[in-house]
Amino acid sequence: MTITVNSTLETVSVNSIDIPETGDFILTSGYSKEPVVLPFTRISQNARYSTIDIEFPAEFKDEHKNGVYYYNIADLEKGYAKIITEPGGRMNTVSYGSGTVTENRESKVYHRPQY
């Protein structure tokens, strides 16, 4: 599942039909192991899948939260979710250019004919 977080309310479809009306959508990072509990509301359900609205905090989309998380929905649906935020946060890196001709490591190819 891929969730692009652009606002505080995101709609996601899940493969379970046993999802309750409301509950907790729990995201757990593989790096920090700290769960983020987000409330959800089921908005539709049919014989194959359910659609839920997940409420994200207002500052969530501005933090560097891009990555793959383990998710859990009321102990009924579990798996991995890819979270994409915009702008995705800053990495505080400065690009470095040496100014030399070989910066891109372009090589010259010489051909030797076979005799």
N, C-alpha and C positions, 0 to 999 in steps of 0.2 A: 504494500500500500504506500502511496506517495501522497503527502499532505503539503500543499503549498500554503503557507500562512501569510496572508496579506491583510487580514482584518482580525477582529476579536471573535468572529463566528465563522467556522469553516464546516462545510458539509462533506461527509465521508460515507461511503457505502461499505458495509462489512458482510461477510459470508454467513452470518448466523441469523436465524429467525427467532432465537430465544432471548433477544436483547430486551431488557426492561424499559419502561417509559423514560426513566431518568436514572442516572448513575454516575460512576466515576470512570473516566478514560485515563489510565495511568501510563505515562511514558517514563521509561527507565533508560538512562544512558549507560552504555557499556563501559564508558570511561569513568564517570563519577559514581555510578551505582545509586545515585540519589533520585528517587521517584518524584515526578511532577504530576500531581493529581489535578485533572481538568474535568469539570462537570460536563455531562452531555445530556441531550434530550433526543429521544427517538422521534423522527418526523414521519417516517413511512416504513411499511413492512409488507412483504409479499411472500410467496411460497419459496423463494430462492434467497433473498437477501433483505437486509435492513439498512435504512439510511438514517444517520444520526447527525446532529449539529453539535460540534465541540466548541466550548467557550474557552478561548485563549486569553491570557492577561494582555492588557494593552501594550506592555513593554516587551512581550515575547518576540514579536516580529522584528524588533530593532536590536535584539541581542544575537550573538553569534551561536545559533542553535542548529546550524545545518549539520546533518549527519543521519546515521541510522540508529533508531531507538527500538527497544523492545516495548511492545504495548500490551495492555491487558484491559479487557472490558468486562467488568463484573464476573471474572473467573469463567466466562463463557467463550470468549474470543481472545486468542493470544497469537502473537506473531511479531514480525518486524515491520516498522514503518520508517520510510525515508522522509525526514522533515526538511523542507526548503523554506528559508525565510528571506525576505527582501528588505533591506539590502544585504543581509547576511552577516553584518558586523565587520569590524576592521581587524586586520591581522597585524597592523603596525610594522609592515615591512617596507623597506626602501629599495627600489630597484637600483642595480649597480651596472654600469656600462664602463668597460675598461678603455674604450676609445681606440682599440687596436683593430687592424684589418681582419684579424683571425677571430674576432669575437664570435662569429657564427660557426666557426670551425669548418669553413668551406674548403674543400680539398681540390687539388688539380689532378686530373687523371691523364696519365701518359699511356699511349698504346704502343706495344712492341709487337710487330708482326711476327708470325710464326714462319720459320724457314723450313 
